[in-house]
Amino acid sequence: MNRPHYILLPVSPLFIAFSLFCAFLLNLLPWGQFVGVPDFVALLLVFWGVHQPRKVGIGTAFFLGLLMDVHDSTLLGENALAYTLLSYFAIMLHRRVLWFPIWTQAIHVLPLLIMAQSVQLLVRFCVSGKTPGWFYFVESVIAVVLWPLVTWMLLAPQRRAVDRDHTRPI
């Protein structure tokens, strides 16, 4: 119940760029057309928007959205709009979300991911008139289930050692 709060080391901008690049590569894999495969770029944009809002912002989200638009061959700006809104709302909520335990954070992230998917769905509906159905939103639920694992993996390089070496300055 009373879990300790550790002070994290500063995150490296290269690590942020590498993690976003890996998420982009995961989205490039051919499994993206299957139902239930989460949007890894959106998940990492929310994560870094919550944990490092000054380093990953709306410009990064827009650029990654344009890259995903080119990859998916969708209407240019569809993913860019969704990712930009996603990043904006993640940055807006970042102070509140960090106070909660990990599963409550995941519940706070779910509406953000559903909103981003709804924007994409609305743009696709306006252009083509087709809707994929309710299973389209399963991706957001699976991304929320992955939130604790993503948090653990991406915060691991920032954690200090539990047994501190007194000869080191940090």
MOCOR-V223656 format. One record per backbone hydrogen bond with DSSP energy under -0.5 kcal/mol. CO is the residue of the C=O (numbers start at 1). NH is the residue of the N-H. If there is no record, write none. Layout:
CO|NH, CO|NH
//
This chain:
1|3, 4|6, 6|8, 12|16, 13|17, 14|18, 15|19, 16|20, 17|21, 18|22, 19|23, 20|24, 21|25, 22|26, 23|27, 24|28, 25|29, 26|29, 29|32, 30|33, 31|34, 34|37, 36|38, 38|40, 39|43, 40|44, 41|45, 42|46, 43|47, 44|48, 45|49, 46|50, 47|51, 48|52, 52|55, 52|56, 55|57, 57|61, 58|62, 59|63, 60|64, 61|65, 62|66, 63|67, 64|68, 65|69, 66|70, 67|71, 68|72, 69|73, 69|74, 75|78, 77|81, 78|82, 79|83, 80|84, 81|85, 82|86, 83|87, 84|88, 85|89, 86|90, 87|91, 88|92, 89|93, 90|94, 91|94, 93|97, 94|98, 96|99, 97|100, 101|105, 102|106, 103|107, 104|108, 105|109, 106|110, 107|111, 108|112, 109|113, 110|114, 111|115, 112|116, 113|117, 114|118, 115|119, 116|120, 117|121, 118|122, 119|123, 120|124, 121|125, 122|126, 123|127, 124|128, 124|129, 124|130, 125|129, 133|136, 134|137, 135|138, 136|139, 137|141, 138|142, 139|143, 140|144, 141|145, 142|146, 143|147, 144|147, 146|150, 147|151, 148|152, 149|153, 150|154, 151|155, 152|156, 155|158, 155|159, 156|159, 158|9, 162|164, 164|166, 165|168
//
